[in-house]
Amino acid sequence: MSVKIKLIVVAILLLATRTSANAQRIALTSNLLEDALLAPNVGIDVIVADRQSLTFDVTFAPYTLSQKFHNKRMTFRAGYKYWLNQALYAHYIGVDAVASSSDVQIGKAGSRDEYIGLGIGYGYSFIIGKRLNLIPCVGIGVAYGKTYEGHDHMIKPGQGVEATATFGFKPILTRFGVTIQYVLR
């Protein structure tokens, strides 16, 4: 089964997840570092217990800014966070599952890969307003997937260097950023 099909299955499962819509139990999120890299993203944290939350987010970047630069990425992330104090405040440790497909070109250098991964993470929620938090976070893990080597978008298919796919495990950042979080009340 291809990674794109797996991404669709994960998206359907995330949307099908039923949870209480109590406004005090939900926060909307966006990773500011991904926004700076022209990769819009949106996420949701759902409190499921006193110190536990589930998080779901998606990043989608369909951009071709010029012939020599484009950033085409889609990433789905689902995670579990255990908050050491209270849900959505202070320190947390977590587990993330990631599915991603990316195709990035800068000049003649290109990178293309598709993978699924699992990792652990840490973050700290700084309260900057009544409903607004800022959360620096990082997660590391391992992924399995394919990477295309010799990938160059300046060359049309069938002309010149052809990309060859290699499969295997690799270390990844499952979560990295500075997230802005708006807590709904």
Backbone as a chain_set.jsonl record, in Angstrom:
{"seq": "MSVKIKLIVVAILLLATRTSANAQRIALTSNLLEDALLAPNVGIDVIVADRQSLTFDVTFAPYTLSQKFHNKRMTFRAGYKYWLNQALYAHYIGVDAVASSSDVQIGKAGSRDEYIGLGIGYGYSFIIGKRLNLIPCVGIGVAYGKTYEGHDHMIKPGQGVEATATFGFKPILTRFGVTIQYVLR", "coords": {"N": [[0.848, -1.166, 0.0], [0.624, 2.19, -0.882], [2.267, 5.162, 0.403], [0.735, 7.476, 0.114], [-1.887, 6.507, 0.091], [-1.95, 5.485, 2.662], [-1.731, 7.895, 4.081], [-4.206, 9.053, 3.462], [-5.91, 7.204, 4.697], [-5.14, 7.569, 7.391], [-5.977, 10.235, 7.713], [-8.761, 9.981, 7.419], [-9.312, 8.351, 9.627], [-8.588, 10.086, 11.694], [-10.483, 12.135, 11.346], [-12.741, 10.695, 11.855], [-12.607, 10.175, 14.517], [-14.314, 10.356, 17.456], [-15.099, 12.71, 19.845], [-15.746, 14.529, 22.853], [-17.221, 17.709, 22.435], [-16.851, 19.76, 24.147], [-16.086, 23.018, 24.803], [-14.15, 23.82, 26.65], [-12.328, 21.88, 26.57], [-10.73, 21.842, 24.331], [-8.133, 22.965, 22.141], [-6.851, 25.099, 19.627], [-4.136, 24.935, 17.316], [-1.045, 26.107, 15.809], [1.991, 25.747, 14.104], [4.513, 27.975, 14.264], [7.082, 28.0, 13.114], [6.856, 26.331, 10.879], [4.989, 27.835, 9.48], [6.611, 30.037, 8.841], [8.248, 28.821, 6.998], [6.694, 28.688, 4.798], [4.688, 26.728, 4.951], [1.689, 26.108, 5.589], [-0.206, 25.194, 8.46], [-2.345, 23.421, 10.691], [-3.737, 22.527, 13.807], [-5.11, 20.525, 16.488], [-5.636, 20.234, 19.928], [-6.921, 17.989, 22.171], [-8.269, 17.629, 25.264], [-8.281, 14.765, 27.178], [-8.186, 13.69, 29.664], [-7.344, 14.563, 33.083], [-4.527, 15.198, 33.03], [-3.848, 14.614, 30.432], [-3.705, 14.696, 26.876], [-4.835, 14.497, 23.483], [-3.399, 15.026, 20.329], [-3.74, 16.342, 17.084], [-2.56, 17.12, 13.923], [-2.05, 18.808, 10.764], [-0.016, 19.504, 7.982], [0.3, 21.326, 5.045], [1.771, 22.082, 2.086], [1.661, 23.361, -0.95], [3.367, 24.645, -2.786], [4.869, 26.144, -5.647], [7.193, 28.241, -6.13], [9.034, 29.236, -7.951], [10.778, 28.216, -10.947], [13.048, 27.083, -9.968], [12.601, 26.705, -7.292], [10.577, 24.97, -5.101], [8.151, 23.811, -2.741], [6.642, 21.216, -1.789], [4.693, 19.606, 0.331], [3.073, 17.283, 2.512], [1.936, 16.511, 5.619], [0.799, 14.442, 8.18], [0.061, 14.256, 11.589], [-0.318, 12.56, 14.593], [-0.769, 12.485, 18.063], [-0.007, 11.725, 21.525], [-0.089, 13.344, 24.599], [1.344, 13.677, 27.758], [0.839, 15.676, 30.385], [2.787, 17.224, 32.843], [1.876, 18.859, 34.861], [-0.837, 20.24, 34.563], [-3.288, 19.683, 32.077], [-2.456, 21.19, 29.01], [-0.788, 23.087, 30.14], [2.449, 24.061, 31.236], [5.091, 21.597, 31.457], [5.307, 18.849, 29.113], [5.413, 15.417, 28.096], [5.527, 13.289, 25.281], [4.153, 11.115, 22.702], [4.454, 10.627, 19.265], [2.944, 9.88, 16.135], [3.706, 9.85, 12.749], [3.013, 10.646, 9.354], [4.241, 11.28, 6.198], [4.753, 13.037, 3.117], [6.978, 14.421, 0.928], [8.335, 16.855, -1.337], [10.79, 18.68, -2.248], [12.503, 21.374, -3.724], [15.404, 23.196, -4.254], [17.09, 25.282, -6.141], [19.27, 23.321, -8.053], [19.339, 21.218, -6.371], [17.474, 18.63, -4.939], [14.949, 17.013, -2.979], [13.102, 14.205, -2.194], [10.728, 12.324, -0.511], [8.865, 9.718, 1.148], [7.284, 8.667, 4.044], [6.52, 6.865, 7.12], [6.382, 7.273, 10.625], [7.468, 7.026, 14.099], [7.798, 8.487, 17.302], [9.236, 10.098, 20.263], [8.545, 12.948, 22.342], [9.024, 16.314, 23.685], [7.792, 19.212, 25.336], [7.073, 22.615, 26.352], [4.656, 24.646, 27.754], [4.215, 27.996, 27.578], [2.39, 30.447, 29.151], [0.917, 33.101, 27.617], [-1.209, 34.728, 27.529], [-4.719, 35.067, 28.444], [-6.042, 33.034, 27.031], [-4.097, 32.147, 25.385], [-1.207, 30.395, 24.458], [2.307, 29.667, 24.163], [4.333, 27.294, 22.743], [7.327, 25.837, 22.706], [8.693, 22.988, 21.146], [9.974, 19.655, 20.688], [10.619, 16.606, 19.015], [11.886, 13.324, 18.603], [12.547, 10.487, 16.553], [12.029, 7.44, 14.714], [11.735, 6.539, 11.292], [10.129, 4.769, 8.628], [10.413, 4.32, 5.201], [10.517, 5.55, 1.791], [13.128, 7.053, -0.069], [13.982, 9.203, -2.662], [16.735, 9.235, -4.692], [19.012, 11.204, -6.637], [17.206, 12.923, -7.626], [15.919, 15.446, -9.58], [14.251, 18.257, -10.422], [14.638, 19.902, -12.55], [15.099, 18.43, -14.719], [13.294, 16.83, -17.196], [11.068, 13.975, -17.035], [12.461, 10.937, -18.236], [14.583, 12.1, -19.483], [17.998, 12.487, -19.073], [19.242, 12.235, -15.725], [17.76, 9.739, -13.766], [15.582, 9.249, -11.032], [16.198, 7.106, -8.275], [14.675, 4.918, -6.035], [15.132, 4.293, -2.589], [14.552, 2.121, 0.096], [13.952, 2.069, 3.622], [14.914, 2.451, 7.127], [15.18, 5.496, 8.997], [16.514, 8.143, 11.045], [14.397, 10.706, 12.375], [12.982, 14.011, 12.886], [10.203, 14.1, 14.694], [8.6, 16.051, 15.641], [8.987, 19.49, 15.645], [9.303, 22.748, 16.597], [7.8, 25.976, 17.245], [4.946, 26.439, 18.705], [1.884, 28.115, 18.475], [-0.877, 28.377, 20.552], [-4.333, 28.416, 20.901], [-6.625, 28.421, 23.339], [-9.827, 27.231, 23.538], [-12.813, 28.377, 25.109]], "CA": [[0.0, 0.0, 0.0], [1.475, 3.369, -0.998], [2.21, 6.105, 1.519], [-0.38, 8.398, -0.103], [-3.099, 5.822, 0.536], [-1.864, 5.453, 4.124], [-2.041, 9.245, 4.544], [-5.652, 9.221, 3.352], [-6.515, 6.374, 5.741], [-4.901, 8.25, 8.669], [-6.837, 11.423, 7.746], [-10.134, 9.528, 7.65], [-9.401, 7.905, 11.014], [-8.555, 11.271, 12.554], [-11.765, 12.815, 11.242], [-13.785, 9.842, 12.401], [-12.46, 10.104, 15.965], [-15.388, 11.092, 18.124], [-14.721, 13.191, 21.169], [-16.628, 15.56, 23.379], [-16.97, 19.019, 21.848], [-16.843, 20.748, 25.217], [-15.126, 24.036, 24.403], [-13.068, 23.906, 27.612], [-11.471, 20.712, 26.388], [-10.126, 21.88, 22.997], [-7.271, 24.096, 21.8], [-6.394, 25.144, 18.238], [-2.696, 25.174, 17.288], [-0.335, 26.309, 14.548], [3.438, 25.794, 14.287], [5.007, 29.212, 13.661], [8.258, 27.726, 12.284], [6.38, 25.832, 9.591], [4.401, 28.986, 8.79], [7.721, 30.823, 8.303], [8.776, 28.071, 5.859], [5.606, 28.65, 3.809], [3.999, 25.45, 5.071], [0.558, 26.324, 6.492], [-0.557, 24.028, 9.26], [-3.37, 23.622, 11.707], [-3.834, 21.369, 14.68], [-6.073, 20.576, 17.581], [-5.333, 19.469, 21.137], [-8.17, 17.623, 22.843], [-8.008, 17.102, 26.601], [-9.045, 13.535, 27.383], [-8.14, 13.426, 31.105], [-6.797, 15.685, 33.835], [-3.168, 15.523, 32.584], [-3.604, 13.954, 29.154], [-4.382, 15.242, 25.698], [-4.528, 13.949, 22.167], [-3.15, 16.11, 19.397], [-3.802, 15.994, 15.674], [-2.278, 18.285, 13.086], [-1.755, 18.575, 9.36], [0.734, 20.54, 7.283], [0.125, 21.182, 3.602], [2.48, 23.135, 1.354], [1.585, 23.009, -2.376], [3.921, 25.799, -3.484], [5.937, 26.234, -6.629], [7.448, 29.673, -6.156], [9.725, 29.5, -9.205], [11.221, 26.968, -11.579], [14.146, 26.538, -9.174], [12.249, 26.511, -5.889], [9.226, 24.607, -4.704], [8.008, 23.165, -1.447], [5.392, 20.457, -1.816], [4.722, 18.678, 1.456], [1.866, 16.995, 3.259], [2.291, 15.744, 6.806], [-0.23, 14.206, 9.198], [0.684, 13.886, 12.845], [-1.231, 12.274, 15.7], [0.068, 12.267, 19.227], [-0.512, 11.652, 22.886], [0.744, 14.156, 25.486], [1.12, 13.585, 29.192], [1.24, 16.954, 30.98], [3.28, 16.966, 34.189], [1.157, 19.698, 35.807], [-2.248, 20.234, 34.194], [-3.376, 19.64, 30.613], [-2.213, 22.417, 28.244], [0.056, 24.024, 30.882], [3.776, 23.66, 31.706], [5.838, 20.56, 30.743], [4.661, 17.607, 28.685], [6.159, 14.432, 27.322], [4.528, 12.722, 24.396], [4.444, 10.142, 21.653], [3.892, 11.086, 17.996], [2.956, 9.065, 14.924], [3.818, 10.794, 11.636], [2.999, 10.159, 7.968], [4.63, 12.46, 5.432], [5.187, 12.959, 1.73], [7.548, 15.731, 0.622], [9.025, 17.047, -2.606], [11.359, 20.015, -2.074], [13.529, 21.707, -4.715], [16.089, 24.479, -4.089], [18.085, 25.27, -7.221], [19.356, 21.992, -8.67], [19.262, 20.206, -5.318], [16.108, 18.239, -4.649], [14.734, 15.948, -2.015], [11.751, 13.647, -2.273], [10.588, 11.115, 0.295], [7.571, 9.332, 1.708], [7.581, 7.808, 5.176], [5.712, 6.853, 8.33], [7.326, 7.178, 11.727], [7.029, 7.058, 15.482], [8.83, 9.08, 18.13], [8.895, 10.683, 21.546], [8.781, 14.378, 22.31], [8.941, 17.133, 24.878], [7.448, 20.603, 25.107], [6.716, 23.41, 27.526], [3.643, 25.63, 27.403], [4.313, 29.295, 28.229], [1.12, 31.169, 29.101], [1.172, 34.491, 27.226], [-2.489, 35.428, 27.6], [-5.777, 34.291, 29.102], [-6.349, 31.845, 26.223], [-3.02, 32.005, 24.406], [0.019, 29.761, 24.939], [3.398, 29.494, 23.214], [4.901, 26.008, 23.129], [8.463, 25.269, 21.991], [8.603, 21.541, 21.26], [10.859, 18.852, 19.851], [10.395, 15.17, 19.108], [12.779, 12.533, 17.761], [12.045, 9.133, 16.368], [12.514, 6.678, 13.572], [10.731, 6.422, 10.237], [10.363, 3.809, 7.546], [9.836, 4.822, 3.966], [11.408, 5.565, 0.642], [13.76, 8.31, -0.44], [14.417, 9.198, -4.048], [18.053, 9.823, -4.888], [19.194, 11.644, -8.016], [15.961, 13.608, -7.968], [16.168, 16.806, -10.059], [13.061, 18.721, -11.124], [15.011, 20.66, -13.736], [15.177, 17.459, -15.805], [11.998, 16.213, -17.472], [11.132, 12.512, -16.98], [12.959, 10.293, -19.442], [15.764, 12.81, -19.966], [19.06, 12.673, -18.081], [19.319, 11.434, -14.51], [16.495, 9.224, -13.249], [15.585, 9.042, -9.589], [16.078, 5.734, -7.81], [14.11, 4.898, -4.688], [15.709, 3.381, -1.608], [13.661, 1.907, 1.229], [14.645, 1.768, 4.86], [14.674, 3.22, 8.338], [16.046, 6.652, 9.178], [16.099, 8.991, 12.167], [13.64, 11.895, 11.957], [12.345, 14.869, 13.878], [8.757, 13.88, 14.588], [7.962, 17.319, 15.985], [9.963, 20.543, 15.893], [8.699, 24.035, 16.316], [7.264, 26.871, 18.259], [3.52, 26.367, 18.413], [0.965, 29.044, 19.127], [-2.05, 27.591, 20.923], [-5.473, 29.193, 21.37], [-7.491, 27.543, 24.137], [-11.244, 27.602, 23.442], [-13.522, 28.323, 26.396]], "C": [[0.902, 1.239, 0.0], [1.283, 4.298, 0.189], [1.056, 7.074, 1.356], [-1.7, 7.78, 0.354], [-3.113, 5.752, 2.06], [-2.192, 6.819, 4.712], [-3.547, 9.498, 4.519], [-6.366, 8.433, 4.445], [-6.351, 7.041, 7.106], [-5.817, 9.467, 8.799], [-8.281, 11.039, 8.044], [-10.305, 9.074, 9.093], [-9.405, 9.084, 11.977], [-9.888, 12.004, 12.533], [-12.89, 12.008, 11.871], [-13.716, 9.724, 13.92], [-13.526, 10.96, 16.622], [-14.925, 11.457, 19.513], [-15.701, 14.265, 21.595], [-16.249, 16.919, 22.81], [-17.055, 20.118, 22.904], [-15.729, 21.748, 24.935], [-13.971, 24.171, 25.383], [-12.07, 22.775, 27.428], [-10.715, 20.725, 25.07], [-9.259, 23.127, 22.844], [-6.862, 23.977, 20.334], [-4.92, 25.525, 18.229], [-2.198, 25.453, 15.874], [1.15, 26.454, 14.855], [3.995, 27.002, 13.54], [6.246, 28.986, 12.79], [7.856, 27.182, 10.912], [5.717, 26.949, 8.793], [5.491, 29.835, 8.147], [8.349, 30.148, 7.082], [7.729, 27.873, 4.769], [4.917, 27.288, 3.773], [2.842, 25.62, 6.06], [0.172, 25.038, 7.21], [-1.62, 24.406, 10.261], [-3.454, 22.342, 12.532], [-4.864, 21.585, 15.753], [-5.524, 19.721, 18.718], [-6.653, 19.228, 21.848], [-7.804, 17.005, 24.19], [-8.899, 15.886, 26.814], [-9.064, 13.103, 28.845], [-7.451, 14.608, 31.769], [-5.414, 16.118, 33.345], [-2.841, 14.943, 31.215], [-4.358, 14.652, 28.033], [-3.952, 14.465, 24.461], [-4.349, 15.13, 21.233], [-3.159, 15.573, 17.975], [-3.453, 17.251, 14.886], [-1.899, 17.861, 11.68], [-1.002, 19.787, 8.814], [0.587, 20.278, 5.794], [0.789, 22.362, 2.907], [2.503, 22.752, -0.129], [2.328, 23.986, -3.283], [4.992, 25.488, -4.507], [6.173, 27.725, -6.811], [8.191, 30.105, -7.417], [10.143, 28.157, -9.788], [12.304, 26.29, -10.744], [13.806, 26.323, -7.707], [10.793, 26.089, -5.765], [9.262, 23.781, -3.421], [6.645, 22.476, -1.439], [5.475, 19.391, -0.735], [3.326, 18.479, 2.011], [2.274, 16.083, 4.409], [1.081, 15.651, 7.727], [0.489, 13.732, 10.455], [-0.414, 13.665, 13.877], [-0.366, 11.966, 16.912], [-0.707, 12.199, 20.524], [0.448, 12.459, 23.747], [0.339, 13.896, 26.932], [1.704, 14.845, 29.812], [1.619, 16.716, 32.429], [2.546, 17.781, 35.255], [-0.347, 19.563, 35.58], [-2.29, 20.275, 32.671], [-3.296, 21.04, 30.02], [-1.349, 23.443, 28.972], [1.343, 23.356, 31.345], [4.367, 22.536, 30.84], [4.928, 19.429, 30.259], [5.695, 16.7, 28.041], [5.117, 13.731, 26.458], [5.07, 11.706, 23.421], [3.742, 10.636, 20.396], [3.995, 10.004, 16.933], [2.867, 10.05, 13.763], [3.723, 10.046, 10.311], [3.259, 11.379, 7.093], [5.02, 12.098, 4.004], [5.724, 14.343, 1.377], [8.305, 15.696, -0.7], [9.52, 18.489, -2.599], [12.478, 20.202, -3.087], [14.081, 23.089, -4.406], [17.236, 24.482, -5.088], [18.078, 23.926, -7.913], [19.255, 20.871, -7.646], [17.798, 19.906, -5.005], [16.049, 17.106, -3.658], [13.289, 15.491, -2.138], [11.7, 12.394, -1.425], [9.156, 10.937, 0.775], [7.864, 8.391, 2.859], [6.474, 7.854, 6.223], [6.687, 6.649, 9.483], [6.67, 7.273, 13.079], [8.152, 7.635, 16.323], [8.304, 9.597, 19.449], [9.24, 12.166, 21.517], [8.624, 15.046, 23.657], [8.55, 18.548, 24.476], [7.112, 21.294, 26.407], [5.778, 24.512, 27.082], [3.819, 26.895, 28.243], [2.976, 30.003, 28.068], [1.432, 32.622, 28.761], [-0.103, 35.332, 27.214], [-3.519, 34.523, 28.238], [-6.072, 32.987, 28.354], [-5.223, 31.498, 25.255], [-1.759, 31.446, 25.054], [1.034, 29.69, 23.804], [4.17, 28.265, 23.662], [6.09, 25.637, 22.239], [8.439, 23.75, 22.21], [9.582, 20.86, 20.317], [10.523, 17.377, 20.077], [11.34, 14.453, 18.169], [12.225, 11.12, 17.659], [12.694, 8.468, 15.177], [11.37, 6.534, 12.573], [11.131, 5.333, 9.258], [9.699, 4.367, 6.295], [10.818, 4.76, 2.83], [11.884, 6.982, 0.368], [14.233, 8.173, -1.875], [15.75, 9.914, -4.151], [18.216, 10.182, -6.354], [17.992, 12.402, -8.528], [16.269, 15.048, -8.367], [14.983, 17.247, -10.899], [13.381, 19.517, -12.383], [15.069, 19.75, -14.959], [13.808, 16.82, -15.983], [12.136, 14.685, -17.42], [11.588, 11.928, -18.322], [14.186, 10.97, -20.026], [16.781, 12.925, -18.842], [18.939, 11.731, -16.907], [17.919, 11.006, -14.054], [16.63, 9.002, -11.743], [15.441, 7.561, -9.279], [15.621, 5.767, -6.363], [14.85, 3.889, -3.824], [14.746, 3.319, -0.42], [14.482, 1.654, 2.48], [14.23, 2.66, 6.008], [15.638, 4.394, 8.391], [15.581, 7.442, 10.392], [15.389, 10.239, 11.637], [13.313, 12.765, 13.17], [10.845, 14.674, 13.706], [7.979, 15.146, 14.893], [9.076, 18.312, 16.263], [9.295, 21.871, 15.611], [8.413, 24.875, 17.534], [5.792, 27.022, 17.898], [2.765, 27.442, 19.18], [-0.327, 28.264, 19.36], [-3.142, 28.536, 21.462], [-6.448, 28.242, 22.057], [-8.921, 28.06, 24.034], [-11.897, 27.474, 24.81], [-15.005, 28.279, 26.17]], "O": [[1.837, 1.325, 0.795], [0.273, 4.234, 0.891], [0.445, 7.468, 2.35], [-2.535, 8.466, 0.941], [-4.159, 5.936, 2.682], [-2.864, 6.899, 5.74], [-4.096, 10.09, 5.449], [-7.316, 8.928, 5.052], [-7.296, 7.084, 7.894], [-6.373, 9.711, 9.87], [-8.949, 11.702, 8.837], [-11.321, 9.372, 9.721], [-10.14, 9.082, 12.964], [-10.374, 12.446, 13.575], [-13.872, 12.568, 12.359], [-14.653, 9.229, 14.547], [-13.617, 12.159, 16.362], [-14.422, 10.618, 20.261], [-16.404, 14.839, 20.764], [-15.064, 17.239, 22.716], [-17.304, 21.279, 22.578], [-14.562, 21.369, 24.837], [-12.891, 24.604, 24.98], [-11.044, 22.753, 28.108], [-10.109, 19.716, 24.711], [-9.596, 24.201, 23.344], [-6.563, 22.883, 19.855], [-4.489, 26.345, 19.04], [-2.836, 25.091, 14.885], [1.53, 27.197, 15.76], [3.951, 27.043, 12.31], [6.443, 29.714, 11.817], [8.458, 27.541, 9.9], [5.86, 27.011, 7.572], [5.319, 30.307, 7.023], [8.919, 30.824, 6.226], [7.865, 26.993, 3.919], [4.604, 26.764, 2.704], [2.993, 25.311, 7.241], [0.217, 23.947, 6.641], [-1.769, 25.572, 10.628], [-3.269, 21.235, 12.025], [-5.416, 22.674, 15.91], [-5.014, 18.623, 18.495], [-7.413, 20.165, 22.095], [-7.117, 15.986, 24.249], [-10.117, 15.961, 26.653], [-9.863, 12.249, 29.23], [-7.023, 15.544, 31.094], [-5.158, 17.319, 33.254], [-1.667, 14.796, 30.875], [-5.479, 15.129, 28.208], [-2.875, 13.87, 24.405], [-5.069, 16.123, 21.336], [-2.65, 14.487, 17.703], [-3.992, 18.325, 15.154], [-1.487, 16.727, 11.436], [-1.311, 20.933, 9.14], [0.733, 19.145, 5.337], [0.406, 23.512, 3.123], [3.296, 21.897, -0.523], [1.952, 24.141, -4.445], [5.894, 24.684, -4.272], [5.45, 28.394, -7.55], [7.998, 31.221, -7.898], [9.897, 27.102, -9.202], [12.465, 25.071, -10.801], [14.633, 25.812, -6.952], [9.892, 26.765, -6.261], [10.264, 23.152, -3.081], [5.627, 23.09, -1.12], [6.214, 18.414, -0.854], [2.498, 19.39, 1.985], [2.874, 15.028, 4.205], [0.425, 16.652, 8.016], [1.405, 12.912, 10.392], [-1.325, 14.481, 14.016], [0.644, 11.272, 16.805], [-1.881, 12.559, 20.605], [1.663, 12.287, 23.648], [-0.843, 13.895, 27.277], [2.916, 15.061, 29.774], [0.869, 16.083, 33.172], [2.591, 17.429, 36.434], [-1.037, 18.858, 36.317], [-1.401, 20.854, 32.046], [-3.981, 21.958, 30.47], [-1.186, 24.561, 28.482], [1.323, 22.211, 31.796], [4.167, 22.524, 29.626], [3.928, 19.096, 30.894], [6.711, 17.154, 27.514], [3.96, 13.597, 26.857], [6.276, 11.471, 23.331], [2.574, 11.021, 20.446], [5.001, 9.301, 16.84], [2.053, 10.973, 13.785], [4.277, 8.957, 10.158], [2.581, 12.397, 7.227], [5.539, 11.016, 3.728], [5.007, 15.334, 1.511], [8.835, 14.666, -1.117], [8.765, 19.411, -2.907], [13.301, 19.309, -3.289], [13.321, 24.052, -4.306], [18.229, 23.777, -4.91], [17.025, 23.434, -8.318], [19.104, 19.706, -8.011], [16.989, 20.817, -4.83], [16.997, 16.333, -3.521], [12.369, 16.308, -2.18], [12.527, 11.497, -1.589], [8.358, 11.875, 0.8], [8.604, 7.422, 2.694], [5.619, 8.74, 6.221], [7.688, 5.947, 9.346], [5.479, 7.562, 13.197], [9.322, 7.323, 16.101], [7.106, 9.549, 19.727], [10.117, 12.594, 20.766], [8.164, 14.447, 24.629], [8.928, 19.026, 23.406], [6.894, 20.65, 27.434], [6.076, 25.236, 26.132], [3.606, 26.882, 29.455], [2.483, 30.141, 26.948], [2.126, 33.303, 29.516], [-0.058, 36.525, 26.917], [-3.243, 33.362, 28.538], [-6.322, 31.955, 28.977], [-5.394, 30.636, 24.393], [-1.296, 31.958, 26.073], [0.665, 29.658, 22.63], [4.613, 28.184, 24.808], [5.886, 25.167, 21.12], [8.194, 23.283, 23.323], [9.967, 21.413, 19.287], [10.189, 16.963, 21.187], [11.577, 14.918, 17.054], [11.534, 10.632, 18.553], [13.755, 8.874, 14.703], [10.203, 6.422, 12.948], [12.309, 5.022, 9.086], [8.559, 4.829, 6.337], [11.811, 4.035, 2.875], [11.157, 7.959, 0.546], [14.813, 7.156, -2.257], [15.876, 11.068, -3.744], [17.624, 9.538, -7.221], [17.787, 12.509, -9.737], [16.828, 15.798, -7.567], [14.729, 16.685, -11.964], [12.493, 19.779, -13.194], [15.088, 20.225, -16.094], [13.226, 16.322, -15.02], [13.203, 14.155, -17.727], [11.16, 12.366, -19.389], [14.773, 10.457, -20.978], [16.451, 13.415, -17.762], [18.577, 10.566, -17.069], [17.009, 11.83, -13.97], [17.691, 8.607, -11.259], [14.672, 6.848, -9.923], [16.124, 6.555, -5.562], [15.156, 2.78, -4.261], [14.2, 4.336, 0.007], [15.575, 1.092, 2.412], [13.336, 3.498, 5.891], [16.764, 4.312, 7.9], [14.399, 7.422, 10.736], [15.741, 10.761, 10.579], [13.362, 12.316, 14.315], [10.283, 15.046, 12.676], [6.837, 15.301, 14.459], [10.001, 18.021, 17.022], [8.779, 22.096, 14.516], [8.738, 24.529, 18.67], [5.447, 27.659, 16.903], [2.982, 27.647, 20.374], [-0.811, 27.572, 18.465], [-2.896, 29.342, 22.359], [-7.024, 27.362, 21.417], [-9.196, 29.202, 24.403], [-11.571, 26.568, 25.578], [-15.775, 28.231, 27.129]]}, "num_chains": 1, "name": "protein.A"}
